[in-house]
Structures are given as C-alpha cells and as structure tokens.
Amino acid sequence: MIGLACPACNHLASGCVDSRPTDRGASVRRRRECKHCGARFTTIEECAETVKAVVPPPSPVSRPTLLTQRSLRERLIAGEYA
C-alpha cells in the first residue's frame, strides 16, 4: 500500500498478514507486517462515500423561442447567426 508507513521505522513497504471485515462489512481490519523491520501493526480501512450530483443537460432552445428575444431577433435578421 502506497503512503502507509510503518509506525516503528517509517518504512513504506508492508504486507498484509490477516484481513477481517468489521462493522457489517463497512470497514476492513488488516494486520500488517513491515518488510523492513518486521514490526506488526493494525490498520482499519473504511470506504468513503461520495455523493455525485446529476446535472441534467441544458434544454434545447427552438428557433421560435430565439426569435421572441428582441436582440437575438435583430441579429438573426441582420444575418449574423444565419
């Protein structure tokens, strides 16, 4: 696991010796062993919930709707958006 340092020697390489689910599967308790000094330590890994907002696509604007707006109507008549 990258970024998980041994509490005894701060070495980054560790291996999982034992793994058990806890809290009805919401988290995992792992017993790890440092590959450098052999120290064992426990980590509890939890899933982070992310909420994603759904943004609907913009509604298409019809040509008659555009023609009702005065400034756009004038530009269309002038040929700028033709």
N, C-alpha and C positions, 0 to 999 in steps of 0.2 A: 504494500500500500504506500503510495507516494505521500510524503508530508507527515507521516506518523512516526515520530521519533521515540526511541527507547527512553523511558524516564531515568534509567541508570546511567547510560553513556551517550545519549542523544544521537545514536546511530540510526539511519533511516531504514535499514533492511531488517524486517521481521517476518516471521512465518506464523501461520495460524495453527495452533496445536489442538484446540477444541472450539466448536461453534454450536451455540444453542439459541433457539428462538425464545424470546421473553415477551411479556405483555400481550399475549394473544397474537403473536406474530408481528407486532408493530415495531419491534426492535430485535436486534441480534446481539447476544453476548458472546464475545470471542476471547479466548485465552491465547495470548501471543507469546512467542519466544524470540528474543533478539538474536540475530545471526552473528553478531559481533561479540557480545559479552555473555550470552546465554541467559540473561535475566528474563523472567516471565512477568507479564503484566496483562491486565484485563481491559478490554475496550467494549463499550456499548454503542452500537451503531443504530441510528434511527433513520427512518425515511422522512424526508422533508416534504410536506405537502405544498404544492404550488397551485395557485388558482389562476387559470387563464381566462381572460375576458374575451368574449366573442364579439367582434365588431362587424356588424352587417355591412355588406358592400353599399356604396352610395347608390341611390335610386337613379335610374336613367332619366334625363330631362328631355322631354319631347320638343320638337321644333315649335309647335304652337305655344308651349309654355314660355319658351325663349322669346317669342315674338310679342308676348304680353309685357315684357320688360322694355321700357322705352329706350334705354341706352343701347341695349343689345339689338333691338329692332332697327335703330338708326344705323348701327354698324353693319347689320345684315343687308340693309337696303343699299348702303354705300359699297357693299361687295367685299368688306374686309374678311368676313368669315364664310364666304361662299365656297 
